[in-house]
Amino acid sequence: MSDPLILTVPLFSDLGNLGLALRRSVFVGEQHVPPEEEFDSYDLTATHVVALLDGSVVGCLRILFLAEHVKFGRVVVAATARGQGIASRMMRYAMDLAAARGQTRFYLTAQSDKLALYEKLGFVAFGEEFQDGGMPHFAMKTY
Ligand SMILES: CC(C)(COP(=O)(O)OP(=O)(O)OC[C@H]1O[C@@H](n2cnc3c(N)ncnc32)[C@H](O)[C@@H]1OP(=O)(O)O)[C@@H](O)C(=O)NCCC(=O)NCCS
């Protein structure tokens, strides 16, 4: 199996649209997140990252450069491409990109059953569990 190609893409581009379609199919179709919550105004200013495997978009995430921290989110991998490290590679790419811009405060909110994905990247959960999009979450950050 070939390695994924990880790229930063404009939101309004063919690859950006394929990433959005993947997000919608997984978060809305698979996880039943309300569609009106899935795409939000942060998407317009976010940095969007996609993973390509054999020419197909199989993963994406977004990076928000906020005043208080860099927030990673909307991490998704197509069901057919899971379990081969693609989410971890996209996250490492995104963290490296933020670090190259001088950012050191990294933050995300993770579905409670997915904490291990981010713990392996150095994130630590903090605070109380909360509901988002109908699923339990924890806030996580790097120290
Ligand atoms: C969660 C998701 C992004 C993981 O993508 P992936 O490319 O399969 O993840 P990786 O292969 O990089 O996994 C790395 C580690 O994360 C953890 N992990 C991955 N998927 C997991 C899952 N479904 N449940 C719990 N832990 C998981 C494991 O510790 C894994 O390490 P291992 O392979 O040594 O067991 C993917 O399953 C997905 O898109 N799910 C639906 C959307 C979603 O839940 N997004 C995350 C919101 S926080």
The ligand as a Gaussian input file, in Angstrom:
#p B3LYP/6-31G(d) Opt

LIG

0 1
 C      -10.889000       8.598000      14.464000
 C      -10.312000       8.494000      13.065000
 C      -10.052000       9.904000      12.523000
 C       -8.992000       7.711000      13.157000
 O       -8.386000       7.657000      11.873000
 P       -7.240000       6.563000      11.546000
 O       -6.487000       7.029000      10.369000
 O       -7.844000       5.216000      11.495000
 O       -6.340000       6.678000      12.881000
 P       -4.844000       6.157000      13.075000
 O       -4.656000       4.927000      12.250000
 O       -3.886000       7.271000      12.866000
 O       -4.905000       5.742000      14.621000
 C       -3.896000       6.086000      15.543000
 C       -4.351000       5.716000      16.937000
 O       -5.568000       6.390000      17.273000
 C       -6.414000       5.526000      18.072000
 N       -7.663000       5.300000      17.331000
 C       -7.829000       5.348000      16.000000
 N       -9.120000       5.118000      15.674000
 C       -9.764000       4.910000      16.839000
 C      -11.118000       4.621000      17.153000
 N      -12.061000       4.500000      16.199000
 N      -11.450000       4.481000      18.449000
 C      -10.518000       4.608000      19.413000
 N       -9.202000       4.884000      19.174000
 C       -8.842000       5.026000      17.894000
 C       -5.641000       4.246000      18.285000
 O       -4.936000       4.397000      19.496000
 C       -4.677000       4.244000      17.115000
 O       -3.491000       3.588000      17.403000
 P       -3.320000       2.029000      17.001000
 O       -3.543000       1.960000      15.524000
 O       -1.926000       1.750000      17.405000
 O       -4.370000       1.297000      17.756000
 C      -11.293000       7.725000      12.094000
 O      -11.642000       6.490000      12.699000
 C      -12.554000       8.487000      11.799000
 O      -12.590000       9.288000      10.870000
 N      -13.624000       8.260000      12.594000
 C      -14.869000       8.958000      12.402000
 C      -14.727000      10.457000      12.666000
 C      -14.134000      10.729000      14.033000
 O      -14.476000      10.092000      15.017000
 N      -13.232000      11.734000      14.074000
 C      -12.488000      12.050000      15.287000
 C      -13.219000      12.986000      16.132000
 S      -12.354000      13.317000      17.647000

